[in-house]
Amino acid sequence: MDLKAFQKHIADTYGEKDSARGIEGTFMYFMEEIGELAEAIREPDKHDLNGEFADCLAWLTSLAHLADVDLATVTAEKYTAVCKQCNASPCECKTKP
């Protein structure tokens, strides 16, 4: 399933509940999942690391739907074939991105 299809699936499955909760409430659930991911990264043997990554992506996708953002389109537009700072691929920047 590609990102566009995943966003539609999340919207179809959870969109009504997400809309009722609102973007602020949904954001709080997303942040809770980020915390759980942080724990899983620190102690992968005690947590479901794969599941926590999946949960974060699902909640981020819910937020994007509520904000009327097409993740597949904006991601493809922002993250082109080369780094926007150093214009290389792979990135050769001394610091982030």
C-alpha positions as CSV (number, residue, x, y, z in Angstrom):
1,M,0.0,0.0,0.0
2,D,1.5,3.4,-0.9
3,L,1.2,6.5,1.2
4,K,-1.8,7.9,-0.6
5,A,-3.7,4.6,-0.3
6,F,-2.7,4.4,3.4
7,Q,-4.0,7.9,4.1
8,K,-7.3,7.1,2.5
9,H,-7.5,3.8,4.5
10,I,-6.8,5.7,7.8
11,A,-9.4,8.3,6.9
12,D,-12.0,5.7,5.9
13,T,-11.4,3.7,9.1
14,Y,-10.8,6.4,11.7
15,G,-11.9,9.7,10.1
16,E,-15.2,10.0,11.8
17,K,-13.7,9.5,15.3
18,D,-10.7,11.7,14.4
19,S,-13.1,14.5,13.3
20,A,-15.1,14.2,16.5
21,R,-12.0,14.4,18.6
22,G,-10.6,17.3,16.6
23,I,-7.1,18.1,15.5
24,E,-6.0,19.1,19.0
25,G,-7.1,15.9,20.6
26,T,-5.7,13.8,17.8
27,F,-2.4,15.7,18.1
28,M,-2.3,14.7,21.8
29,Y,-2.7,11.0,20.9
30,F,0.1,11.4,18.3
31,M,2.4,12.9,20.9
32,E,1.6,10.0,23.3
33,E,2.6,7.6,20.5
34,I,5.9,9.6,20.0
35,G,6.6,9.0,23.7
36,E,6.0,5.3,23.3
37,L,8.3,5.2,20.3
38,A,11.0,7.0,22.3
39,E,10.7,4.3,25.0
40,A,10.8,1.5,22.3
41,I,14.0,3.0,20.8
42,R,15.6,3.2,24.2
43,E,14.6,-0.4,25.2
44,P,13.7,-2.3,22.0
45,D,13.7,-5.7,23.8
46,K,10.9,-4.5,26.1
47,H,8.7,-2.9,23.5
48,D,7.2,-3.5,20.0
49,L,9.5,-1.1,18.1
50,N,7.9,-1.9,14.7
51,G,4.4,-1.4,16.1
52,E,5.3,1.9,17.7
53,F,6.7,3.2,14.3
54,A,3.4,2.0,12.7
55,D,1.3,3.7,15.4
56,C,3.2,7.0,14.9
57,L,2.7,6.9,11.2
58,A,-1.0,6.2,11.6
59,W,-1.6,9.1,14.0
60,L,0.5,11.4,11.8
61,T,-1.6,10.4,8.9
62,S,-4.8,11.0,10.8
63,L,-3.5,14.5,11.6
64,A,-2.7,15.2,8.0
65,H,-6.2,14.1,7.0
66,L,-7.8,16.5,9.6
67,A,-5.6,19.3,8.3
68,D,-6.5,18.5,4.7
69,V,-2.9,17.7,3.8
70,D,-2.1,15.1,1.2
71,L,1.0,13.5,2.7
72,A,2.1,11.7,-0.5
73,T,2.0,14.9,-2.6
74,V,3.6,17.2,0.0
75,T,6.3,14.7,0.8
76,A,7.2,14.1,-2.9
77,E,7.3,17.9,-3.4
78,K,9.5,18.6,-0.4
79,Y,11.8,15.7,-0.6
80,T,13.0,15.6,-4.1
81,A,15.9,13.4,-5.5
82,V,18.6,15.6,-3.9
83,C,19.2,17.4,-0.6
84,K,17.8,20.9,-0.8
85,Q,20.8,22.3,1.1
86,C,23.8,20.7,-0.4
87,N,22.2,19.6,-3.7
88,A,23.6,16.1,-3.3
89,S,22.3,12.5,-3.0
90,P,23.2,11.1,-0.6
91,C,23.2,14.2,1.5
92,E,26.7,15.6,2.2
93,C,25.7,18.3,4.7
94,K,27.9,18.5,7.8
95,T,24.8,19.0,9.9
96,K,21.2,18.1,9.5
97,P,18.9,17.8,7.3
